Amino acid sequence: MAHPKSRISKQRKRKRRTHVKATAPHVMVCEKTGEPHLYHRAYYHNGALYYKGQVVIEAAVDEDTE
């Protein structure tokens, strides 16, 4: 008599067997700007792009307003 190869789908079985849990992202506060950001990620502060406490891209200044 024929029977199904698996009564529980592979997806359900693998979800149950996993032990890897989602964790909260690690947030760091920059010493120079005081801005909270994710580790190893660039972040904007006052229009400038910072990475590892140093300015990577300066803030864009509109020439029309000067």
PyMOL Python script that loads the backbone (N, CA, C, O; Angstrom):
from pymol import cmd

cmd.read_pdbstr("""\
ATOM      1  N   MET A   1       0.840  -1.161   0.000  1.00  0.00           N
ATOM      2  CA  MET A   1       0.000   0.000   0.000  1.00  0.00           C
ATOM      3  C   MET A   1       0.906   1.252   0.000  1.00  0.00           C
ATOM      4  O   MET A   1       1.919   1.303   0.698  1.00  0.00           O
ATOM      5  N   ALA A   2       0.514   2.247  -0.797  1.00  0.00           N
ATOM      6  CA  ALA A   2       1.304   3.473  -0.913  1.00  0.00           C
ATOM      7  C   ALA A   2       1.074   4.370   0.301  1.00  0.00           C
ATOM      8  O   ALA A   2      -0.032   4.448   0.836  1.00  0.00           O
ATOM      9  N   HIS A   3       2.114   5.025   0.711  1.00  0.00           N
ATOM     10  CA  HIS A   3       1.970   5.992   1.790  1.00  0.00           C
ATOM     11  C   HIS A   3       2.863   7.201   1.480  1.00  0.00           C
ATOM     12  O   HIS A   3       3.832   7.085   0.730  1.00  0.00           O
ATOM     13  N   PRO A   4       2.532   8.352   2.058  1.00  0.00           N
ATOM     14  CA  PRO A   4       3.341   9.533   1.759  1.00  0.00           C
ATOM     15  C   PRO A   4       4.763   9.383   2.313  1.00  0.00           C
ATOM     16  O   PRO A   4       4.991   8.790   3.368  1.00  0.00           O
ATOM     17  N   LYS A   5       5.698   9.945   1.557  1.00  0.00           N
ATOM     18  CA  LYS A   5       7.092   9.839   1.969  1.00  0.00           C
ATOM     19  C   LYS A   5       7.330  10.588   3.283  1.00  0.00           C
ATOM     20  O   LYS A   5       8.073  10.118   4.145  1.00  0.00           O
ATOM     21  N   SER A   6       6.703  11.738   3.428  1.00  0.00           N
ATOM     22  CA  SER A   6       6.859  12.513   4.656  1.00  0.00           C
ATOM     23  C   SER A   6       5.554  13.219   4.955  1.00  0.00           C
ATOM     24  O   SER A   6       5.013  13.922   4.101  1.00  0.00           O
ATOM     25  N   ARG A   7       5.044  13.037   6.163  1.00  0.00           N
ATOM     26  CA  ARG A   7       3.794  13.698   6.538  1.00  0.00           C
ATOM     27  C   ARG A   7       4.046  15.137   6.974  1.00  0.00           C
ATOM     28  O   ARG A   7       3.148  15.974   6.880  1.00  0.00           O
ATOM     29  N   ILE A   8       5.234  15.434   7.440  1.00  0.00           N
ATOM     30  CA  ILE A   8       5.583  16.790   7.841  1.00  0.00           C
ATOM     31  C   ILE A   8       6.492  17.370   6.757  1.00  0.00           C
ATOM     32  O   ILE A   8       7.478  16.753   6.355  1.00  0.00           O
ATOM     33  N   SER A   9       6.142  18.555   6.301  1.00  0.00           N
ATOM     34  CA  SER A   9       6.921  19.171   5.226  1.00  0.00           C
ATOM     35  C   SER A   9       8.347  19.464   5.701  1.00  0.00           C
ATOM     36  O   SER A   9       8.605  19.581   6.899  1.00  0.00           O
ATOM     37  N   LYS A  10       9.257  19.578   4.749  1.00  0.00           N
ATOM     38  CA  LYS A  10      10.654  19.860   5.073  1.00  0.00           C
ATOM     39  C   LYS A  10      10.789  21.211   5.768  1.00  0.00           C
ATOM     40  O   LYS A  10      11.603  21.379   6.676  1.00  0.00           O
ATOM     41  N   GLN A  11       9.975  22.171   5.325  1.00  0.00           N
ATOM     42  CA  GLN A  11      10.045  23.502   5.917  1.00  0.00           C
ATOM     43  C   GLN A  11       9.627  23.475   7.389  1.00  0.00           C
ATOM     44  O   GLN A  11      10.303  24.072   8.227  1.00  0.00           O
ATOM     45  N   ARG A  12       8.538  22.803   7.713  1.00  0.00           N
ATOM     46  CA  ARG A  12       8.094  22.717   9.111  1.00  0.00           C
ATOM     47  C   ARG A  12       9.114  21.977   9.961  1.00  0.00           C
ATOM     48  O   ARG A  12       9.382  22.370  11.097  1.00  0.00           O
ATOM     49  N   LYS A  13       9.681  20.915   9.421  1.00  0.00           N
ATOM     50  CA  LYS A  13      10.655  20.122  10.158  1.00  0.00           C
ATOM     51  C   LYS A  13      11.909  20.947  10.450  1.00  0.00           C
ATOM     52  O   LYS A  13      12.430  20.902  11.564  1.00  0.00           O
ATOM     53  N   ARG A  14      12.393  21.690   9.474  1.00  0.00           N
ATOM     54  CA  ARG A  14      13.607  22.484   9.647  1.00  0.00           C
ATOM     55  C   ARG A  14      13.381  23.666  10.573  1.00  0.00           C
ATOM     56  O   ARG A  14      14.284  24.047  11.319  1.00  0.00           O
ATOM     57  N   LYS A  15      12.180  24.258  10.539  1.00  0.00           N
ATOM     58  CA  LYS A  15      11.883  25.357  11.460  1.00  0.00           C
ATOM     59  C   LYS A  15      11.896  24.864  12.903  1.00  0.00           C
ATOM     60  O   LYS A  15      12.390  25.561  13.789  1.00  0.00           O
ATOM     61  N   ARG A  16      11.362  23.678  13.147  1.00  0.00           N
ATOM     62  CA  ARG A  16      11.300  23.123  14.492  1.00  0.00           C
ATOM     63  C   ARG A  16      12.691  22.762  14.994  1.00  0.00           C
ATOM     64  O   ARG A  16      12.987  22.923  16.178  1.00  0.00           O
ATOM     65  N   ARG A  17      13.536  22.279  14.106  1.00  0.00           N
ATOM     66  CA  ARG A  17      14.843  21.787  14.515  1.00  0.00           C
ATOM     67  C   ARG A  17      15.887  22.883  14.707  1.00  0.00           C
ATOM     68  O   ARG A  17      16.948  22.639  15.281  1.00  0.00           O
ATOM     69  N   THR A  18      15.595  24.061  14.238  1.00  0.00           N
ATOM     70  CA  THR A  18      16.591  25.123  14.326  1.00  0.00           C
ATOM     71  C   THR A  18      16.761  25.600  15.767  1.00  0.00           C
ATOM     72  O   THR A  18      15.805  25.631  16.542  1.00  0.00           O
ATOM     73  N   HIS A  19      17.976  25.965  16.105  1.00  0.00           N
ATOM     74  CA  HIS A  19      18.255  26.511  17.414  1.00  0.00           C
ATOM     75  C   HIS A  19      18.837  27.908  17.304  1.00  0.00           C
ATOM     76  O   HIS A  19      19.219  28.511  18.307  1.00  0.00           O
ATOM     77  N   VAL A  20      18.902  28.419  16.086  1.00  0.00           N
ATOM     78  CA  VAL A  20      19.426  29.759  15.862  1.00  0.00           C
ATOM     79  C   VAL A  20      18.314  30.746  16.147  1.00  0.00           C
ATOM     80  O   VAL A  20      17.255  30.687  15.523  1.00  0.00           O
ATOM     81  N   LYS A  21      18.540  31.637  17.065  1.00  0.00           N
ATOM     82  CA  LYS A  21      17.536  32.618  17.458  1.00  0.00           C
ATOM     83  C   LYS A  21      17.944  33.996  16.946  1.00  0.00           C
ATOM     84  O   LYS A  21      19.132  34.303  16.859  1.00  0.00           O
ATOM     85  N   ALA A  22      16.977  34.806  16.616  1.00  0.00           N
ATOM     86  CA  ALA A  22      17.240  36.176  16.213  1.00  0.00           C
ATOM     87  C   ALA A  22      17.640  36.983  17.445  1.00  0.00           C
ATOM     88  O   ALA A  22      17.040  36.848  18.512  1.00  0.00           O
ATOM     89  N   THR A  23      18.652  37.816  17.284  1.00  0.00           N
ATOM     90  CA  THR A  23      19.110  38.639  18.393  1.00  0.00           C
ATOM     91  C   THR A  23      18.911  40.107  18.053  1.00  0.00           C
ATOM     92  O   THR A  23      18.778  40.468  16.884  1.00  0.00           O
ATOM     93  N   ALA A  24      18.893  40.938  19.060  1.00  0.00           N
ATOM     94  CA  ALA A  24      18.772  42.378  18.857  1.00  0.00           C
ATOM     95  C   ALA A  24      20.078  42.897  18.252  1.00  0.00           C
ATOM     96  O   ALA A  24      21.154  42.409  18.598  1.00  0.00           O
ATOM     97  N   PRO A  25      19.996  43.881  17.354  1.00  0.00           N
ATOM     98  CA  PRO A  25      21.229  44.408  16.756  1.00  0.00           C
ATOM     99  C   PRO A  25      22.064  45.146  17.799  1.00  0.00           C
ATOM    100  O   PRO A  25      21.523  45.767  18.714  1.00  0.00           O
ATOM    101  N   HIS A  26      23.385  45.070  17.653  1.00  0.00           N
ATOM    102  CA  HIS A  26      24.296  45.742  18.576  1.00  0.00           C
ATOM    103  C   HIS A  26      24.398  47.208  18.175  1.00  0.00           C
ATOM    104  O   HIS A  26      24.755  47.532  17.043  1.00  0.00           O
ATOM    105  N   VAL A  27      24.086  48.069  19.100  1.00  0.00           N
ATOM    106  CA  VAL A  27      24.113  49.509  18.839  1.00  0.00           C
ATOM    107  C   VAL A  27      25.276  50.123  19.589  1.00  0.00           C
ATOM    108  O   VAL A  27      25.509  49.819  20.759  1.00  0.00           O
ATOM    109  N   MET A  28      26.003  50.989  18.903  1.00  0.00           N
ATOM    110  CA  MET A  28      27.156  51.663  19.480  1.00  0.00           C
ATOM    111  C   MET A  28      26.886  53.161  19.483  1.00  0.00           C
ATOM    112  O   MET A  28      26.200  53.663  18.593  1.00  0.00           O
ATOM    113  N   VAL A  29      27.404  53.873  20.452  1.00  0.00           N
ATOM    114  CA  VAL A  29      27.281  55.328  20.499  1.00  0.00           C
ATOM    115  C   VAL A  29      28.646  55.913  20.163  1.00  0.00           C
ATOM    116  O   VAL A  29      29.645  55.602  20.812  1.00  0.00           O
ATOM    117  N   CYS A  30      28.677  56.767  19.140  1.00  0.00           N
ATOM    118  CA  CYS A  30      29.933  57.382  18.699  1.00  0.00           C
ATOM    119  C   CYS A  30      30.436  58.339  19.768  1.00  0.00           C
ATOM    120  O   CYS A  30      29.659  59.110  20.332  1.00  0.00           O
ATOM    121  N   GLU A  31      31.742  58.290  20.050  1.00  0.00           N
ATOM    122  CA  GLU A  31      32.329  59.157  21.063  1.00  0.00           C
ATOM    123  C   GLU A  31      32.408  60.606  20.597  1.00  0.00           C
ATOM    124  O   GLU A  31      32.314  61.524  21.412  1.00  0.00           O
ATOM    125  N   LYS A  32      32.581  60.820  19.286  1.00  0.00           N
ATOM    126  CA  LYS A  32      32.726  62.179  18.771  1.00  0.00           C
ATOM    127  C   LYS A  32      31.385  62.875  18.587  1.00  0.00           C
ATOM    128  O   LYS A  32      31.237  64.038  18.962  1.00  0.00           O
ATOM    129  N   THR A  33      30.406  62.178  18.012  1.00  0.00           N
ATOM    130  CA  THR A  33      29.123  62.815  17.695  1.00  0.00           C
ATOM    131  C   THR A  33      28.035  62.487  18.703  1.00  0.00           C
ATOM    132  O   THR A  33      27.061  63.232  18.815  1.00  0.00           O
ATOM    133  N   GLY A  34      28.174  61.396  19.438  1.00  0.00           N
ATOM    134  CA  GLY A  34      27.143  60.977  20.378  1.00  0.00           C
ATOM    135  C   GLY A  34      25.946  60.340  19.697  1.00  0.00           C
ATOM    136  O   GLY A  34      24.900  60.156  20.319  1.00  0.00           O
ATOM    137  N   GLU A  35      26.093  60.004  18.428  1.00  0.00           N
ATOM    138  CA  GLU A  35      25.009  59.430  17.641  1.00  0.00           C
ATOM    139  C   GLU A  35      24.997  57.901  17.778  1.00  0.00           C
ATOM    140  O   GLU A  35      26.031  57.267  17.569  1.00  0.00           O
ATOM    141  N   PRO A  36      23.857  57.297  18.124  1.00  0.00           N
ATOM    142  CA  PRO A  36      23.799  55.824  18.157  1.00  0.00           C
ATOM    143  C   PRO A  36      23.725  55.273  16.736  1.00  0.00           C
ATOM    144  O   PRO A  36      23.013  55.817  15.891  1.00  0.00           O
ATOM    145  N   HIS A  37      24.462  54.187  16.473  1.00  0.00           N
ATOM    146  CA  HIS A  37      24.458  53.567  15.147  1.00  0.00           C
ATOM    147  C   HIS A  37      24.840  52.096  15.274  1.00  0.00           C
ATOM    148  O   HIS A  37      25.316  51.660  16.322  1.00  0.00           O
ATOM    149  N   LEU A  38      24.631  51.345  14.216  1.00  0.00           N
ATOM    150  CA  LEU A  38      24.988  49.931  14.197  1.00  0.00           C
ATOM    151  C   LEU A  38      26.493  49.776  14.022  1.00  0.00           C
ATOM    152  O   LEU A  38      27.136  50.602  13.374  1.00  0.00           O
ATOM    153  N   TYR A  39      27.052  48.717  14.600  1.00  0.00           N
ATOM    154  CA  TYR A  39      28.472  48.419  14.440  1.00  0.00           C
ATOM    155  C   TYR A  39      28.806  48.232  12.967  1.00  0.00           C
ATOM    156  O   TYR A  39      28.010  47.673  12.213  1.00  0.00           O
ATOM    157  N   HIS A  40      29.968  48.693  12.562  1.00  0.00           N
ATOM    158  CA  HIS A  40      30.504  48.506  11.220  1.00  0.00           C
ATOM    159  C   HIS A  40      29.586  49.069  10.139  1.00  0.00           C
ATOM    160  O   HIS A  40      29.524  48.529   9.034  1.00  0.00           O
ATOM    161  N   ARG A  41      28.873  50.149  10.453  1.00  0.00           N
ATOM    162  CA  ARG A  41      28.002  50.794   9.477  1.00  0.00           C
ATOM    163  C   ARG A  41      28.261  52.296   9.506  1.00  0.00           C
ATOM    164  O   ARG A  41      28.471  52.880  10.569  1.00  0.00           O
ATOM    165  N   ALA A  42      28.245  52.905   8.344  1.00  0.00           N
ATOM    166  CA  ALA A  42      28.363  54.357   8.270  1.00  0.00           C
ATOM    167  C   ALA A  42      27.017  54.954   8.651  1.00  0.00           C
ATOM    168  O   ALA A  42      25.981  54.307   8.494  1.00  0.00           O
ATOM    169  N   TYR A  43      27.027  56.190   9.154  1.00  0.00           N
ATOM    170  CA  TYR A  43      25.788  56.829   9.580  1.00  0.00           C
ATOM    171  C   TYR A  43      25.872  58.329   9.312  1.00  0.00           C
ATOM    172  O   TYR A  43      26.959  58.906   9.274  1.00  0.00           O
ATOM    173  N   TYR A  44      24.706  58.953   9.127  1.00  0.00           N
ATOM    174  CA  TYR A  44      24.637  60.392   8.874  1.00  0.00           C
ATOM    175  C   TYR A  44      24.433  61.150  10.171  1.00  0.00           C
ATOM    176  O   TYR A  44      23.678  60.729  11.047  1.00  0.00           O
ATOM    177  N   HIS A  45      25.126  62.283  10.276  1.00  0.00           N
ATOM    178  CA  HIS A  45      24.948  63.180  11.417  1.00  0.00           C
ATOM    179  C   HIS A  45      25.153  64.597  10.897  1.00  0.00           C
ATOM    180  O   HIS A  45      26.226  64.926  10.392  1.00  0.00           O
ATOM    181  N   ASN A  46      24.132  65.431  11.019  1.00  0.00           N
ATOM    182  CA  ASN A  46      24.163  66.813  10.514  1.00  0.00           C
ATOM    183  C   ASN A  46      24.534  66.877   9.036  1.00  0.00           C
ATOM    184  O   ASN A  46      25.255  67.780   8.613  1.00  0.00           O
ATOM    185  N   GLY A  47      24.046  65.929   8.259  1.00  0.00           N
ATOM    186  CA  GLY A  47      24.266  65.939   6.812  1.00  0.00           C
ATOM    187  C   GLY A  47      25.570  65.315   6.360  1.00  0.00           C
ATOM    188  O   GLY A  47      25.749  65.088   5.163  1.00  0.00           O
ATOM    189  N   ALA A  48      26.488  65.028   7.271  1.00  0.00           N
ATOM    190  CA  ALA A  48      27.766  64.423   6.909  1.00  0.00           C
ATOM    191  C   ALA A  48      27.718  62.929   7.198  1.00  0.00           C
ATOM    192  O   ALA A  48      27.047  62.491   8.132  1.00  0.00           O
ATOM    193  N   LEU A  49      28.432  62.148   6.392  1.00  0.00           N
ATOM    194  CA  LEU A  49      28.487  60.700   6.566  1.00  0.00           C
ATOM    195  C   LEU A  49      29.721  60.350   7.391  1.00  0.00           C
ATOM    196  O   LEU A  49      30.840  60.696   7.011  1.00  0.00           O
ATOM    197  N   TYR A  50      29.523  59.664   8.517  1.00  0.00           N
ATOM    198  CA  TYR A  50      30.602  59.279   9.425  1.00  0.00           C
ATOM    199  C   TYR A  50      30.809  57.772   9.389  1.00  0.00           C
ATOM    200  O   TYR A  50      29.866  57.004   9.199  1.00  0.00           O
ATOM    201  N   TYR A  51      32.075  57.357   9.576  1.00  0.00           N
ATOM    202  CA  TYR A  51      32.405  55.948   9.734  1.00  0.00           C
ATOM    203  C   TYR A  51      33.633  55.868  10.627  1.00  0.00           C
ATOM    204  O   TYR A  51      34.650  56.501  10.343  1.00  0.00           O
ATOM    205  N   LYS A  52      33.547  55.103  11.691  1.00  0.00           N
ATOM    206  CA  LYS A  52      34.620  54.961  12.682  1.00  0.00           C
ATOM    207  C   LYS A  52      35.034  56.310  13.259  1.00  0.00           C
ATOM    208  O   LYS A  52      36.216  56.546  13.507  1.00  0.00           O
ATOM    209  N   GLY A  53      34.058  57.199  13.474  1.00  0.00           N
ATOM    210  CA  GLY A  53      34.328  58.484  14.092  1.00  0.00           C
ATOM    211  C   GLY A  53      34.948  59.515  13.175  1.00  0.00           C
ATOM    212  O   GLY A  53      35.287  60.608  13.629  1.00  0.00           O
ATOM    213  N   GLN A  54      35.111  59.203  11.890  1.00  0.00           N
ATOM    214  CA  GLN A  54      35.708  60.147  10.954  1.00  0.00           C
ATOM    215  C   GLN A  54      34.705  60.480   9.859  1.00  0.00           C
ATOM    216  O   GLN A  54      33.871  59.651   9.492  1.00  0.00           O
ATOM    217  N   VAL A  55      34.794  61.701   9.342  1.00  0.00           N
ATOM    218  CA  VAL A  55      33.903  62.141   8.274  1.00  0.00           C
ATOM    219  C   VAL A  55      34.363  61.500   6.973  1.00  0.00           C
ATOM    220  O   VAL A  55      35.511  61.659   6.558  1.00  0.00           O
ATOM    221  N   VAL A  56      33.444  60.766   6.330  1.00  0.00           N
ATOM    222  CA  VAL A  56      33.751  60.129   5.054  1.00  0.00           C
ATOM    223  C   VAL A  56      33.326  61.049   3.918  1.00  0.00           C
ATOM    224  O   VAL A  56      34.080  61.258   2.968  1.00  0.00           O
ATOM    225  N   ILE A  57      32.117  61.599   4.015  1.00  0.00           N
ATOM    226  CA  ILE A  57      31.597  62.524   3.013  1.00  0.00           C
ATOM    227  C   ILE A  57      31.101  63.764   3.744  1.00  0.00           C
ATOM    228  O   ILE A  57      30.297  63.677   4.672  1.00  0.00           O
ATOM    229  N   GLU A  58      31.594  64.920   3.308  1.00  0.00           N
ATOM    230  CA  GLU A  58      31.192  66.179   3.917  1.00  0.00           C
ATOM    231  C   GLU A  58      29.732  66.475   3.616  1.00  0.00           C
ATOM    232  O   GLU A  58      29.163  65.942   2.663  1.00  0.00           O
ATOM    233  N   ALA A  59      29.132  67.326   4.432  1.00  0.00           N
ATOM    234  CA  ALA A  59      27.762  67.744   4.229  1.00  0.00           C
ATOM    235  C   ALA A  59      27.678  68.584   2.962  1.00  0.00           C
ATOM    236  O   ALA A  59      28.524  69.447   2.730  1.00  0.00           O
ATOM    237  N   ALA A  60      26.668  68.337   2.149  1.00  0.00           N
ATOM    238  CA  ALA A  60      26.474  69.097   0.928  1.00  0.00           C
ATOM    239  C   ALA A  60      25.972  70.494   1.287  1.00  0.00           C
ATOM    240  O   ALA A  60      25.053  70.639   2.093  1.00  0.00           O
ATOM    241  N   VAL A  61      26.573  71.516   0.689  1.00  0.00           N
ATOM    242  CA  VAL A  61      26.192  72.892   0.939  1.00  0.00           C
ATOM    243  C   VAL A  61      25.571  73.446  -0.336  1.00  0.00           C
ATOM    244  O   VAL A  61      26.171  73.361  -1.408  1.00  0.00           O
ATOM    245  N   ASP A  62      24.360  74.021  -0.225  1.00  0.00           N
ATOM    246  CA  ASP A  62      23.721  74.629  -1.378  1.00  0.00           C
ATOM    247  C   ASP A  62      24.388  75.953  -1.700  1.00  0.00           C
ATOM    248  O   ASP A  62      24.556  76.793  -0.817  1.00  0.00           O
ATOM    249  N   GLU A  63      24.771  76.149  -2.962  1.00  0.00           N
ATOM    250  CA  GLU A  63      25.408  77.390  -3.360  1.00  0.00           C
ATOM    251  C   GLU A  63      24.392  78.512  -3.491  1.00  0.00           C
ATOM    252  O   GLU A  63      24.770  79.682  -3.428  1.00  0.00           O
ATOM    253  N   ASP A  64      23.105  78.192  -3.673  1.00  0.00           N
ATOM    254  CA  ASP A  64      22.069  79.197  -3.831  1.00  0.00           C
ATOM    255  C   ASP A  64      21.806  79.956  -2.532  1.00  0.00           C
ATOM    256  O   ASP A  64      21.413  81.122  -2.571  1.00  0.00           O
ATOM    257  N   THR A  65      22.016  79.318  -1.388  1.00  0.00           N
ATOM    258  CA  THR A  65      21.710  79.945  -0.110  1.00  0.00           C
ATOM    259  C   THR A  65      22.827  80.852   0.377  1.00  0.00           C
ATOM    260  O   THR A  65      22.607  81.646   1.291  1.00  0.00           O
ATOM    261  N   GLU A  66      24.013  80.761  -0.199  1.00  0.00           N
ATOM    262  CA  GLU A  66      25.138  81.581   0.259  1.00  0.00           C
ATOM    263  C   GLU A  66      25.114  82.956  -0.332  1.00  0.00           C
ATOM    264  O   GLU A  66      25.994  83.767  -0.045  1.00  0.00           O
TER     265      GLU A  66
END
""", "prot")
cmd.dss("prot")
cmd.show_as("cartoon", "prot")
cmd.util.cbc("prot")
cmd.orient("prot")
